[in-house]
Amino acid sequence: MRKYVAPLLLALLLPACAWADRVKDLASVAAVRGNQLIGYGLVVGLQGTGDGTDIAFTTQSMRQMLSRLGVNPDGPLSDFEQTAAAAAKVDLKNAASVLVTAELPGLAKSGQRFDINVSALGRATSLRGGTLLMTSLRGIDGQVYALAQGAVNTTGVNESAAGSRVAVGVPTAARIPRGAIVEREVENPFERSDHVILNLHDADFTTARAVITAINEKFGPDVARALDAVSIAVRAPENVSQRVSFVSEIENIVVVPGEPPARVVVNARTGTVVINRNVRVSAAAVSHGSITVTVSATNSVSQPNPLAQGQTAAVQNADIAVKEGRNPMFLFQPGVDLRQIVDAVNQVGASPSALIAILEALKSSGSLRAELIVI
């Protein structure tokens, strides 16, 4: 009999722990936030897929870069020749203007590396095989926080020959893993503030109360208090080392979050429908059918009699048939859950588009007790 005790206890404990999450998965420290960076740069080394002669700012950027490197892009020409060369367009088929975007990680220190994204700005058709030249990445305040440079990594392919074209992915967008180096640190209040602020990923009063209760039960009363449904203030030690250990313990506390509100998410483009477990439907009768109209045309030839003065003519005969499907009506009892909704819809063989129409009709009738989100 004893050998069945442990499995039975495990089976009883699993449902209670299945919905528990760590604080780390529910919230983040406000001071440890990322910052968006952006920069303008040049990608060189392309195989004839660059901007060419049509993009003036690419030519201007290349001239300015060569001038800073001590190279005269017009060469040792006379004054008249230099004026003519400056007016001429430079065909930069192997270079392209790009925008570089990235997110500076929170608490990033000088010298650390992070990933960047590179996107073509002009008429370049592919960035494959190119190299990003040194680019300054600036924040919203205009300050330079990082420098980016390196070989771009793109998986897209765009090839054409003999009038045929094959495109796989997006060859004008690329990525450089660890392609930027932090040059300036962003100030944050983690070391100086009296409290550590935790921000929930999703605003929920029930989840905020559960997190506060769990923290106070472990560290004592009034250690954590709610600011609103998202932010929680936690009194933290002044010593930085102790504060790091304190936040680590908080992140690993296991709590049971509040149930999310009832939602039905519909993607009209792909026909995807997601219904969470809290959706309920009041009493309603639903019938969904479709009308199919078939038009068939047959061509024939009208031949006049041998002695008649008529002409041979082509005649088109059309047959139209209308068919209406006979789908059974199904009844929703008050308070049915997700499984009953899905089973009822599957019994009538509703397609994804038909399911979307049924859900929208239920919401309009007031029978669907959920928020309907169409994306």
TORDRENMAR-258199 format. One record per residue (C-alpha): residue in one letter; z, y, x. Coordinates in pm, 1 decimal, padded with zeros to 6 digits. Each point is the difference from the previous one (the first is absolute). Layout:
N
A_Z_Y_X
...
***
This chain:
375
M_00000.0_00000.0_00000.0
R_00072.6_00238.6_00287.7
K_-00356.1_-00008.5_00128.5
Y_-00117.3_00173.5_-00317.5
V_00253.0_00283.7_00021.5
A_-00174.4_00200.3_00277.2
P_-00348.9_-00006.1_-00158.0
L_00151.5_00098.8_-00334.3
L_00184.6_00297.1_00151.8
L_-00315.6_00103.9_00185.5
A_-00200.7_-00012.0_-00321.9
L_00258.1_00216.8_-00173.4
L_00006.0_00256.5_00280.0
L_-00376.5_00035.1_00045.7
P_-00072.3_00191.7_-00322.4
A_00274.3_00251.5_00078.1
C_-00130.1_00065.6_00351.8
A_-00368.9_-00001.9_-00090.4
W_00012.1_00356.9_-00132.4
A_00221.2_00140.7_00276.7
D_-00152.9_00227.2_00263.5
R_00119.2_00167.0_00314.4
V_00062.4_00372.7_-00003.5
K_-00262.9_00019.7_00277.0
D_-00262.5_-00123.5_-00247.6
L_00106.5_00238.5_-00275.6
A_00059.2_00325.9_00187.1
S_-00075.8_00183.9_00322.4
V_00193.2_00248.0_00211.7
A_-00118.5_00353.0_-00077.1
A_00014.8_00106.2_00365.4
V_-00226.4_-00288.5_00105.3
R_-00320.0_00123.5_-00159.5
G_-00355.2_00018.4_00127.4
N_-00207.6_00313.7_00045.6
Q_-00373.8_00035.2_-00056.7
L_-00216.3_00111.8_00291.6
I_-00366.3_00101.8_00017.3
G_-00245.1_00098.5_00272.5
Y_-00366.6_00061.8_00072.3
G_-00172.1_-00183.9_00283.7
L_-00317.8_-00147.2_00142.9
V_-00103.6_-00363.2_00027.8
V_-00251.0_-00072.6_00277.9
G_-00176.2_-00310.3_00125.2
L_-00170.7_-00083.8_-00329.0
Q_-00324.0_-00195.0_-00003.2
G_-00222.5_00265.7_-00155.1
T_00207.2_00016.0_-00320.6
G_00154.0_00343.6_00055.3
D_-00046.0_00335.1_-00173.2
G_-00325.9_00095.2_00171.0
T_-00142.0_00352.1_-00030.9
D_00105.4_00073.6_-00357.4
I_00369.8_00070.7_00055.0
A_00051.4_00334.4_00172.7
F_00375.5_-00031.0_00052.4
T_-00044.9_-00325.9_00190.5
T_-00226.2_00177.9_00248.0
Q_00240.7_00293.0_00020.9
S_00297.1_-00229.3_00061.7
M_-00186.4_-00187.1_00272.6
R_-00093.9_00325.7_00177.9
Q_00359.2_00126.2_-00013.0
M_00135.4_-00328.7_00130.9
L_-00245.3_-00006.5_00291.6
S_00081.7_00361.8_00080.6
R_00373.3_-00080.7_00019.7
L_-00083.6_-00284.0_00238.3
G_-00188.1_00243.8_00225.3
V_-00347.1_-00115.9_-00098.1
N_-00270.1_00247.6_-00107.6
P_-00184.3_-00181.4_-00280.0
D_-00309.2_00221.9_00048.8
G_-00031.8_-00067.0_00372.8
P_-00085.3_00247.1_00281.6
L_-00277.9_00184.3_-00186.1
S_-00114.6_00360.2_00000.5
D_00131.0_00245.6_-00255.9
F_-00309.4_-00041.0_-00215.2
E_00011.3_-00378.8_00026.9
Q_00372.0_-00007.3_-00082.1
T_-00059.9_00209.7_-00311.8
A_-00278.6_-00233.4_-00113.3
A_00207.1_-00311.1_00076.2
A_00299.7_00138.0_-00188.8
A_-00217.3_00056.7_-00304.5
A_-00143.5_-00352.0_00011.7
K_00170.4_-00285.6_-00177.2
V_00160.8_-00274.8_00203.5
D_-00080.1_-00347.0_-00131.4
L_00333.2_-00183.1_00016.0
K_-00095.1_-00341.9_-00131.2
N_00280.5_-00165.3_00198.9
A_00280.5_00233.7_-00113.8
A_00164.5_00071.8_-00335.0
S_00257.3_00240.5_-00137.3
V_00300.4_-00176.9_-00152.0
L_00327.2_00073.3_-00172.4
V_00303.2_-00183.0_00135.1
T_00290.9_-00066.4_-00235.5
A_00331.3_-00172.7_00061.3
E_00360.1_-00022.1_-00112.7
L_00257.1_00085.0_00263.7
P_00279.9_-00258.1_-00043.1
G_00347.2_00122.3_-00074.3
L_00228.6_00052.9_00302.8
A_-00301.4_-00042.4_00233.0
K_00076.9_00098.0_00358.1
S_-00221.0_00155.4_00268.0
G_-00220.8_-00256.5_00168.2
Q_-00003.7_-00246.9_-00288.6
R_-00333.9_-00114.9_-00137.9
F_-00117.7_-00040.3_-00358.2
D_-00321.6_-00087.6_-00188.0
I_-00264.8_00250.0_-00109.2
N_-00297.5_00003.4_-00239.4
V_-00338.7_00146.1_00092.7
S_-00256.7_00108.8_-00261.6
A_-00349.5_00141.2_00052.5
L_-00041.9_00361.0_-00109.2
G_-00375.5_00060.9_00041.3
R_-00313.1_-00213.3_-00033.4
A_00103.2_-00284.8_00226.8
T_-00090.0_-00339.2_-00144.8
S_00234.6_-00210.1_00210.8
L_00290.8_00044.2_00241.6
R_-00029.2_-00350.4_00144.0
G_00035.7_-00009.8_00377.2
G_00110.2_00363.5_00028.6
T_00289.1_00158.2_00189.4
L_00216.3_00277.4_-00140.1
L_00048.1_00283.7_00246.4
M_00339.3_00166.3_00038.8
T_00095.3_00148.5_-00336.8
S_00301.5_00209.4_-00096.5
L_00182.8_-00113.1_-00312.4
R_00176.0_00280.2_-00184.7
G_00256.3_00013.7_-00276.2
I_00015.7_00224.0_-00303.2
D_00163.4_00268.9_00214.3
G_-00299.6_00010.6_00237.0
Q_00194.3_-00140.4_00295.4
V_-00143.5_-00280.1_00217.4
Y_00215.4_-00311.5_-00034.3
A_-00223.1_-00265.4_00156.1
L_-00315.2_-00059.2_00204.2
A_-00254.5_-00266.7_-00094.4
Q_-00266.1_-00172.1_00208.1
G_-00152.5_-00344.4_00035.6
A_-00268.9_-00246.2_-00106.9
V_-00050.4_-00007.4_-00374.9
N_00023.3_-00329.9_-00183.8
T_-00223.7_-00031.9_-00305.9
T_-00085.5_-00314.4_-00194.5
G_-00281.1_00148.6_-00211.5
V_-00365.7_-00075.1_00068.7
N_-00300.6_00204.8_-00113.6
E_-00338.2_-00132.2_00115.2
S_-00352.4_00068.4_-00124.7
A_-00343.2_-00132.8_00098.6
A_-00345.4_-00021.9_-00160.2
G_00117.2_00178.4_-00312.3
S_00301.9_-00228.9_-00051.5
R_00358.5_00110.7_00041.3
V_00325.0_-00194.4_00026.9
A_00338.6_00169.8_-00023.6
V_00331.2_-00183.2_00037.9
G_00318.1_00203.7_-00021.8
V_00009.4_00366.9_00101.1
P_-00128.6_00051.2_00356.9
T_00077.4_00374.5_-00008.7
A_00376.5_-00062.1_-00017.2
A_00189.7_-00150.2_00291.0
R_00349.7_-00057.8_00129.9
I_00160.6_00018.4_00342.6
P_00316.2_-00211.0_00029.4
R_00261.4_00188.6_00203.7
G_-00262.2_00266.0_00065.2
A_00232.7_00302.9_-00005.8
I_00293.5_00104.1_00218.5
V_00288.4_00210.3_-00130.8
E_00023.2_00332.7_00184.4
R_00249.1_00186.7_-00219.6
E_00298.7_-00140.6_-00189.9
V_00072.0_00097.3_-00357.5
E_00351.3_00126.3_-00060.9
N_00201.0_-00200.3_-00252.5
P_00354.3_00033.7_-00136.6
F_00103.0_-00360.4_00061.4
E_00229.2_00084.2_00292.9
R_00149.0_00324.8_-00135.5
S_00046.6_-00036.3_-00376.1
D_00330.9_-00101.9_-00157.6
H_-00170.0_-00242.3_-00237.0
V_-00279.5_-00253.1_00021.3
I_-00236.8_00039.2_-00294.7
L_-00156.6_-00314.0_-00145.0
N_-00309.8_00047.2_-00219.0
L_-00091.8_-00279.7_-00239.0
H_-00364.6_-00101.7_00003.0
D_-00004.1_00017.2_-00382.4
A_00218.4_00231.7_-00204.1
D_00243.3_-00211.5_-00199.8
F_00353.7_00090.5_-00110.0
T_00103.3_-00365.0_-00030.0
T_-00114.4_-00084.3_00352.1
A_00169.8_00312.6_00138.6
R_00328.2_-00100.4_-00164.3
A_-00029.7_-00355.4_00136.3
V_-00056.0_00127.8_00355.7
I_00291.9_00244.6_-00023.2
T_00231.9_-00267.7_-00135.6
A_-00094.2_-00246.8_00274.4
I_00053.0_00257.7_00277.8
N_00336.1_00115.2_-00136.2
E_00122.2_-00357.7_-00043.2
K_-00071.3_-00069.9_00366.2
F_00104.9_00326.3_00169.3
G_00248.6_00147.2_-00245.4
P_-00005.2_00232.9_-00300.9
D_-00192.4_00328.3_00002.3
V_-00201.8_-00095.1_00310.3
A_-00322.9_00017.0_-00200.7
R_-00081.8_00232.0_-00287.8
A_-00313.4_00063.1_-00201.5
L_-00193.9_00323.7_00020.3
D_-00249.8_-00108.4_-00265.7
A_-00198.9_-00308.4_-00100.4
V_-00169.4_-00009.7_00342.0
S_00237.7_00138.5_00266.9
I_00336.3_-00141.5_00107.8
A_00227.6_00181.8_00246.7
V_00208.6_-00222.0_00229.1
R_00278.0_00132.8_00225.2
A_-00080.0_-00117.7_00352.1
P_00188.2_-00000.8_00334.5
E_-00055.1_00298.0_00230.8
N_-00062.3_-00216.2_00304.9
V_-00372.8_-00075.2_00018.7
S_00046.9_-00357.2_00121.7
Q_00245.2_-00074.7_-00279.0
R_-00230.8_00167.9_-00250.4
V_-00287.7_-00228.8_00098.8
S_00220.7_-00308.5_-00045.1
F_00127.7_00138.2_-00330.6
V_-00352.1_00050.7_-00138.5
S_-00097.4_-00348.6_00121.3
E_00284.8_-00152.4_-00202.2
I_-00099.0_00199.9_-00307.7
E_-00363.6_-00112.0_00023.5
N_00100.8_-00365.6_-00008.6
I_00224.3_00025.5_-00306.3
V_-00140.2_-00215.5_-00281.0
V_-00007.3_00153.6_-00349.1
V_-00152.2_-00089.9_-00333.7
P_-00241.4_00285.0_-00093.6
G_-00057.4_00116.6_-00353.6
E_-00282.6_-00148.9_-00202.5
P_-00316.6_00213.9_00009.4
P_-00119.6_00157.7_-00325.5
A_-00243.1_-00196.0_-00211.8
R_-00351.2_00070.7_00123.8
V_-00349.4_-00133.6_-00054.8
V_-00245.3_00099.6_00272.8
V_-00370.4_-00029.7_-00081.7
N_-00282.3_00040.9_00251.4
A_-00301.3_00069.8_-00217.2
R_-00244.4_-00030.8_00292.8
T_00096.2_-00351.7_00105.6
G_00146.4_-00127.2_-00326.1
T_00337.4_-00066.7_00162.7
V_00304.5_00009.0_-00228.0
V_00357.8_-00021.6_00130.9
I_00289.9_-00034.5_-00246.9
N_00357.1_00006.0_00127.4
R_00273.0_-00219.7_-00141.6
N_00168.3_00276.4_-00204.3
V_-00294.0_00055.6_-00234.8
R_00077.0_-00073.8_-00364.2
V_-00216.6_00009.3_-00309.7
S_00122.1_00062.3_-00354.5
A_-00138.5_-00187.6_-00298.3
A_-00379.0_00031.5_-00009.0
A_-00304.6_-00201.2_-00106.9
V_-00298.4_00015.2_00232.8
S_-00358.0_-00112.8_-00050.2
H_-00269.5_00069.6_00253.7
G_-00362.3_-00097.6_-00046.0
S_-00335.7_00096.0_00142.0
I_-00341.1_00054.3_-00152.0
T_-00302.2_-00132.7_00192.3
V_-00345.2_00141.2_-00073.3
T_-00296.7_-00202.1_00135.3
V_-00350.7_00142.3_00005.6
S_-00285.8_-00234.6_00092.8
A_-00365.2_00104.3_00024.1
T_-00308.3_-00222.4_-00015.4
N_-00346.4_00124.4_00092.6
S_-00310.2_-00121.0_-00182.5
V_-00366.8_00098.7_-00033.9
S_-00166.2_00103.8_-00327.3
Q_-00359.0_-00127.7_00001.7
P_-00238.8_00142.7_-00266.3
N_-00240.1_-00220.8_-00200.1
P_-00338.5_-00072.9_00160.6
L_-00194.5_00217.7_-00250.1
A_00256.9_00277.1_-00021.0
Q_-00038.0_00326.6_00184.5
G_00356.6_-00012.7_00136.6
Q_00139.5_-00009.2_00352.4
T_00236.8_-00237.8_00172.0
A_00350.6_00148.2_00022.8
A_00332.8_-00108.4_00146.8
V_00285.0_-00035.4_-00249.8
Q_00370.1_-00010.9_00084.8
N_00235.8_-00177.0_-00238.9
A_00374.5_00067.7_00025.8
D_00283.5_-00212.2_-00138.8
I_00349.1_00146.0_-00029.1
A_00308.4_-00215.4_-00047.9
V_00356.3_00125.7_-00050.3
K_00292.5_-00233.4_00069.5
E_00364.4_00084.7_-00046.0
G_00258.3_-00216.0_00170.6
R_00273.5_-00157.8_-00208.3
N_00311.5_00040.9_00208.6
P_00331.4_-00092.4_-00162.8
M_00265.6_00262.0_-00068.7
F_00327.6_-00040.5_00186.6
L_00338.0_00134.5_-00103.2
F_00256.4_00160.0_00229.9
Q_00358.1_-00053.7_-00107.4
P_00245.0_00287.1_00061.9
G_00121.4_00016.5_00360.9
V_-00240.6_-00251.9_00152.9
D_00004.1_-00016.0_00379.6
L_-00268.1_-00006.2_00268.4
R_-00073.6_-00372.9_-00014.7
Q_-00053.7_00004.6_-00375.7
I_-00235.5_00297.4_00029.3
V_-00212.0_-00174.3_00263.2
D_-00001.9_-00331.3_-00189.6
A_-00109.9_00166.8_-00323.1
V_-00284.0_00186.8_00167.5
N_-00115.6_-00311.5_00188.3
Q_-00013.2_-00200.2_-00325.0
V_-00277.5_00220.8_-00135.9
G_-00186.0_-00006.4_00332.4
A_00009.5_00375.0_00053.5
S_-00180.2_00133.0_00306.4
P_00159.2_00263.8_00226.5
S_-00189.0_00277.7_-00179.3
A_00112.9_-00138.6_-00336.4
L_00359.0_-00016.9_00123.9
I_-00018.7_00366.3_00099.8
A_-00125.8_00090.6_-00347.3
I_00281.0_-00201.6_-00162.9
L_00267.8_00167.9_00212.0
E_-00135.8_00348.1_-00073.2
A_-00006.6_-00078.6_-00373.3
L_00358.2_-00131.5_00010.8
K_00112.6_00316.9_00177.1
S_-00177.9_00220.5_-00253.4
S_00161.7_-00188.9_-00288.4
G_00346.5_00042.3_00149.4
S_00057.5_-00373.8_00040.9
L_-00012.1_-00005.8_00382.2
R_00342.9_00094.0_00135.1
A_-00121.5_00097.8_00344.4
E_-00170.5_00273.4_00196.2
L_-00374.4_-00062.9_00015.6
I_-00150.7_00123.0_00328.0
V_-00380.4_-00004.5_00033.6
I_-00132.6_00052.2_00352.7
***
